């Protein structure tokens, strides 16, 4: 047998190599920040596919009318995406809907949101992933952040064709509907499988989330499951802040979509989308179910049309969206 003399320096280098391998579990592939944001997204300016009382503006129009801007500078910069809050328009309120030029299959998506448009009667904001198939729901939809009217808690949802269900284990949220099929029997049409995230003081959505300075929504999409984590501003993990995210240290997700679904079959080529709609298939249809909203006007459309001042706070302020891909496995 040949005995090898390993020096302390060699041992240290070997240990450092193992540590480096561990830290390389997720590699940053795309960073959407104020410096490149408007070059990285396409502005949708067609009729709202969800029948909203909204007029989506193109890039030039949105910039000219002040619907988009870069707020602040350096590390404090954020992307502003708002709505018209001064004009009464019988054709619908002006807003923006943007979609990333790049599509994805799997990844860790970290949305750093400083301010969101939620908890205002008439609004329907969402931050989500949608297939580029053009034949919804083929290719799938992942709603990371979504709500309507004066909703207090975030709702996370998957929308698919038939054959995708979730089981109620491995997450802290509350199942609203278990079948991701938009035509599932026993669920409302287009509902999909939804998980609610009740949180003290409504910190997961809308005004409650804004009151604590926003936070981070992190979505891990693998062949096995789609899991969503949420961290209020004061509780963002250090690994996220340092650019080395490690979901194995984050504890239980608020939502985990898994169990009875072939993820790779149902979710393909997804684009990142931000939008703020008004009324339509959700906020409009649910108007009468909110006592607060119903008192403001007989219909969602009437309120949105006649009260532009109500929507001054209906804006996104996004610090960044960062996309990581799983690389070298963590060594333990």
C-alpha positions as CSV (number, residue, x, y, z in Angstrom):
1,X,0.0,0.0,0.0
2,X,1.2,3.5,-0.8
3,X,0.7,6.0,1.9
4,X,0.0,9.6,0.7
5,X,1.1,12.5,2.8
6,X,-1.6,15.1,2.5
7,X,-0.6,18.5,3.7
8,X,-2.9,20.8,5.8
9,X,-3.0,23.2,2.9
10,X,-4.2,20.5,0.5
11,X,-6.9,19.5,3.1
12,X,-8.0,23.1,3.3
13,X,-8.2,23.5,-0.5
14,X,-10.2,20.3,-0.7
15,X,-12.6,21.5,1.9
16,X,-13.0,24.9,0.2
17,X,-13.8,23.0,-3.1
18,X,-16.6,21.1,-1.4
19,X,-18.0,24.3,0.1
20,X,-17.9,26.0,-3.3
21,X,-19.7,23.1,-4.8
22,X,-22.4,23.4,-2.2
23,X,-22.9,27.1,-2.9
24,X,-23.2,26.4,-6.6
25,X,-26.6,24.6,-6.2
26,X,-28.4,27.3,-8.0
27,X,-26.9,29.5,-10.7
28,X,-28.2,32.9,-11.7
29,X,-29.3,32.8,-15.4
30,X,-31.4,36.0,-15.7
31,X,-31.6,39.1,-13.7
32,X,-34.5,41.5,-14.4
33,X,-33.6,44.9,-12.7
34,X,-34.5,48.5,-13.3
35,X,-31.5,48.8,-15.6
36,X,-32.8,46.3,-18.2
37,X,-36.4,45.8,-17.3
38,X,-38.2,47.6,-20.1
39,X,-35.9,46.0,-22.7
40,X,-36.6,42.5,-21.3
41,X,-40.4,42.5,-21.5
42,X,-43.0,42.9,-24.2
43,X,-46.0,45.2,-23.6
44,X,-49.4,43.6,-24.3
45,X,-51.7,46.2,-25.8
46,X,-54.7,44.1,-27.1
47,X,-58.1,43.4,-25.7
48,X,-57.9,41.9,-22.2
49,X,-58.5,38.1,-22.6
50,X,-60.2,38.0,-19.2
51,X,-62.8,40.5,-20.2
52,X,-61.5,43.2,-17.9
53,X,-62.6,46.8,-17.8
54,X,-59.0,47.8,-18.8
55,X,-57.0,49.3,-21.6
56,X,-53.5,47.9,-21.7
57,X,-51.0,50.4,-23.1
58,X,-47.9,49.7,-25.3
59,X,-44.4,50.8,-24.1
60,X,-44.4,54.3,-25.7
61,X,-47.9,55.1,-24.6
62,X,-47.4,53.9,-21.1
63,X,-44.2,55.9,-20.8
64,X,-45.8,59.1,-22.2
65,X,-48.7,58.8,-19.8
66,X,-46.6,58.1,-16.7
67,X,-47.8,54.5,-16.2
68,X,-44.2,53.3,-16.1
69,X,-41.0,54.7,-14.6
70,X,-37.8,53.9,-12.8
71,X,-38.0,55.1,-9.2
72,X,-34.9,55.9,-7.3
73,X,-31.3,55.0,-8.3
74,X,-28.6,52.5,-7.6
75,X,-29.4,49.7,-5.1
76,X,-32.6,51.6,-4.1
77,X,-34.0,51.7,-7.6
78,X,-37.3,49.9,-8.4
79,X,-39.6,49.6,-11.4
80,X,-42.9,51.5,-11.2
81,X,-45.9,50.1,-13.1
82,X,-49.1,51.9,-12.3
83,X,-52.6,52.7,-13.7
84,X,-54.4,55.9,-14.7
85,X,-55.8,57.5,-11.6
86,X,-57.0,60.9,-12.9
87,X,-59.3,60.1,-15.8
88,X,-62.9,58.9,-16.1
89,X,-62.9,56.7,-19.2
90,X,-66.0,54.8,-20.3
91,X,-63.8,52.4,-22.3
92,X,-61.8,51.1,-19.3
93,X,-58.9,52.3,-17.1
94,X,-55.5,52.5,-18.6
95,X,-52.9,49.9,-17.2
96,X,-50.0,47.8,-18.3
97,X,-49.4,44.1,-18.8
98,X,-45.9,42.9,-19.6
99,X,-44.5,39.5,-20.6
100,X,-40.8,38.4,-20.5
101,X,-39.2,37.9,-23.9
102,X,-37.6,34.7,-22.6
103,X,-39.6,31.6,-21.6
104,X,-38.6,28.9,-19.1
105,X,-38.8,25.3,-18.3
106,X,-38.1,24.8,-14.6
107,X,-36.2,27.2,-12.4
108,X,-36.1,29.2,-9.1
109,X,-37.9,32.5,-9.6
110,X,-37.4,35.2,-7.0
111,X,-39.7,38.2,-7.2
112,X,-38.7,41.1,-5.0
113,X,-41.8,43.2,-4.7
114,X,-41.7,46.5,-2.8
115,X,-45.3,47.5,-3.4
116,X,-48.3,45.8,-5.1
117,X,-51.7,47.1,-6.3
118,X,-53.9,44.7,-4.3
119,X,-56.8,45.1,-1.8
120,X,-58.5,47.9,-3.7
121,X,-62.1,47.3,-4.9
122,X,-62.1,46.8,-8.7
123,X,-58.5,45.7,-9.1
124,X,-57.2,42.3,-10.2
125,X,-53.4,42.3,-10.0
126,X,-51.2,39.3,-10.7
127,X,-47.6,38.2,-11.0
128,X,-47.5,34.9,-12.8
129,X,-46.0,32.5,-15.3
130,X,-47.9,31.6,-18.5
131,X,-47.1,29.2,-21.4
132,X,-46.4,30.7,-24.8
133,X,-48.5,28.0,-26.4
134,X,-51.2,30.5,-27.2
135,X,-53.9,27.8,-26.5
136,X,-54.7,28.3,-22.8
137,X,-54.5,26.2,-20.6
138,X,-52.2,24.0,-22.7
139,X,-48.7,24.5,-21.4
140,X,-50.0,25.6,-18.0
141,X,-50.2,28.7,-15.9
142,X,-48.7,29.4,-12.5
143,X,-50.2,32.2,-10.5
144,X,-47.6,33.2,-7.9
145,X,-49.3,36.4,-6.6
146,X,-53.0,37.1,-7.4
147,X,-56.1,38.6,-5.9
148,X,-59.2,40.6,-6.6
149,X,-61.1,43.5,-5.0
150,X,-60.5,43.9,-1.2
151,X,-59.0,40.4,-0.8
152,X,-56.6,40.3,2.2
153,X,-54.6,37.1,1.5
154,X,-52.6,36.0,-1.5
155,X,-54.0,33.2,-3.6
156,X,-51.6,30.9,-5.6
157,X,-53.1,28.8,-8.4
158,X,-52.2,26.4,-11.2
159,X,-54.3,26.1,-14.3
160,X,-54.0,23.1,-16.6
161,X,-55.8,20.6,-18.8
162,X,-57.2,17.5,-17.2
163,X,-55.1,15.0,-15.2
164,X,-53.5,17.3,-12.6
165,X,-54.5,17.4,-8.9
166,X,-52.7,18.3,-5.7
167,X,-52.6,16.6,-2.3
168,X,-52.9,18.6,1.0
169,X,-49.5,18.0,2.4
170,X,-46.1,19.7,2.6
171,X,-47.2,23.3,2.8
172,X,-48.6,25.8,5.3
173,X,-51.3,27.4,3.2
174,X,-54.9,26.3,2.9
175,X,-56.3,24.5,-0.2
176,X,-59.2,26.3,-1.8
177,X,-59.6,23.9,-4.8
178,X,-57.7,20.7,-5.4
179,X,-58.1,20.0,-9.2
180,X,-55.9,22.1,-11.5
181,X,-58.1,21.2,-14.6
182,X,-59.9,24.4,-15.6
183,X,-62.9,22.3,-16.5
184,X,-62.9,20.2,-13.3
185,X,-66.3,19.0,-12.1
186,X,-67.4,20.4,-8.8
187,X,-65.3,23.5,-9.1
188,X,-66.1,26.8,-10.7
189,X,-65.1,27.1,-14.3
190,X,-61.4,28.1,-14.8
191,X,-60.7,27.9,-11.1
192,X,-57.8,25.5,-11.2
193,X,-56.1,24.3,-8.0
194,X,-55.7,27.1,-5.6
195,X,-54.0,27.6,-2.2
196,X,-54.7,30.5,0.0
197,X,-52.0,32.1,2.3
198,X,-53.7,33.5,5.4
199,X,-51.2,35.6,7.4
200,X,-51.4,37.9,10.4
201,X,-52.4,41.5,9.3
202,X,-52.7,40.3,5.7
203,X,-49.0,40.6,5.1
204,X,-49.0,38.2,2.1
205,X,-51.0,40.5,-0.2
206,X,-52.3,44.0,-0.9
207,X,-52.2,46.8,1.7
208,X,-51.0,44.5,4.5
209,X,-47.9,43.5,2.4
210,X,-47.3,47.1,1.5
211,X,-47.4,48.1,5.1
212,X,-44.3,46.0,5.9
213,X,-42.3,47.2,2.9
214,X,-43.3,44.3,0.6
215,X,-41.3,41.1,0.4
216,X,-40.0,38.2,-1.7
217,X,-42.0,35.5,-3.4
218,X,-39.8,32.6,-4.4
219,X,-41.1,29.9,-6.7
220,X,-39.3,26.6,-7.2
221,X,-40.4,24.7,-10.3
222,X,-39.0,21.2,-10.8
223,X,-40.2,18.0,-12.4
224,X,-41.5,16.9,-9.0
225,X,-43.4,19.9,-7.7
226,X,-44.0,23.6,-7.9
227,X,-43.4,25.2,-4.5
228,X,-43.9,28.9,-3.5
229,X,-42.3,30.6,-0.5
230,X,-43.0,34.0,0.9
231,X,-40.8,36.3,3.1
232,X,-41.9,39.7,4.3
233,X,-39.2,42.4,3.9
234,X,-37.8,42.0,7.4
235,X,-37.5,38.2,7.1
236,X,-35.9,37.7,3.7
237,X,-33.3,34.9,4.1
238,X,-29.6,36.0,3.9
239,X,-28.9,33.5,1.1
240,X,-31.4,35.3,-1.1
241,X,-30.1,38.7,-0.3
242,X,-26.5,37.5,-1.0
243,X,-27.5,35.9,-4.4
244,X,-27.0,32.3,-3.3
245,X,-30.5,31.1,-2.7
246,X,-30.9,27.7,-1.0
247,X,-34.5,26.5,-0.6
248,X,-33.4,23.7,1.6
249,X,-32.9,26.3,4.4
250,X,-36.3,28.0,4.0
251,X,-38.6,25.7,5.8
252,X,-42.0,24.7,4.7
253,X,-43.4,26.5,1.6
254,X,-46.7,28.3,1.8
255,X,-47.8,26.4,-1.3
256,X,-46.7,23.1,-2.8
257,X,-48.4,21.8,-5.9
258,X,-47.6,18.0,-6.1
259,X,-49.0,14.6,-5.7
260,X,-51.2,13.8,-8.7
261,X,-49.7,15.8,-11.5
262,X,-47.1,15.2,-14.1
263,X,-45.5,18.6,-13.9
264,X,-43.4,18.3,-17.1
265,X,-46.4,17.2,-19.1
266,X,-48.6,20.1,-18.0
267,X,-46.1,23.0,-17.7
268,X,-43.9,24.0,-20.6
269,X,-42.3,27.2,-22.0
270,X,-43.6,29.8,-19.4
271,X,-43.1,33.5,-19.6
272,X,-43.0,35.9,-16.6
273,X,-46.0,38.3,-16.5
274,X,-47.0,41.3,-14.4
275,X,-50.4,43.0,-14.9
276,X,-53.1,44.9,-13.1
277,X,-56.6,44.3,-14.6
278,X,-59.9,45.7,-13.5
279,X,-63.2,43.9,-13.0
280,X,-63.5,41.1,-15.6
281,X,-64.0,37.4,-15.0
282,X,-62.9,37.6,-11.4
283,X,-63.1,41.0,-9.8
284,X,-66.2,41.9,-11.8
285,X,-67.9,38.6,-11.2
286,X,-67.1,38.7,-7.5
287,X,-68.2,42.3,-7.0
288,X,-71.4,41.5,-5.1
289,X,-69.7,39.0,-2.8
290,X,-67.8,41.9,-1.1
291,X,-70.0,44.0,1.1
292,X,-67.4,46.7,1.1
293,X,-67.1,46.9,-2.6
294,X,-70.8,46.6,-3.3
295,X,-71.5,49.6,-1.1
296,X,-69.3,51.8,-3.3
297,X,-71.2,51.3,-6.6
298,X,-73.7,48.9,-8.1
299,X,-71.2,47.3,-10.4
300,X,-67.4,47.0,-10.6
301,X,-67.3,48.8,-14.0
302,X,-69.2,51.8,-12.6
303,X,-66.8,52.2,-9.7
304,X,-63.7,51.8,-11.8
305,X,-65.0,54.2,-14.4
306,X,-66.2,57.0,-12.1
307,X,-63.6,56.9,-9.3
308,X,-60.0,57.3,-10.7
309,X,-58.8,58.7,-7.4
310,X,-59.4,55.3,-5.8
311,X,-56.5,53.8,-7.8
312,X,-53.6,56.1,-7.0
313,X,-52.1,53.2,-4.9
314,X,-52.9,50.6,-7.5
315,X,-49.3,50.2,-8.7
316,X,-46.4,47.8,-8.7
317,X,-43.0,48.7,-7.4
318,X,-40.6,45.8,-8.3
319,X,-37.0,45.8,-7.3
320,X,-36.1,42.8,-9.3
321,X,-37.0,39.3,-10.7
322,X,-34.1,36.9,-10.6
323,X,-34.2,33.4,-12.2
324,X,-31.8,30.7,-11.1
325,X,-31.3,27.2,-12.6
326,X,-30.3,24.2,-10.5
327,X,-26.7,23.3,-11.1
328,X,-24.3,21.2,-9.1
329,X,-25.9,19.2,-6.4
330,X,-25.3,20.2,-2.8
331,X,-22.7,18.0,-1.0
332,X,-23.3,17.3,2.6
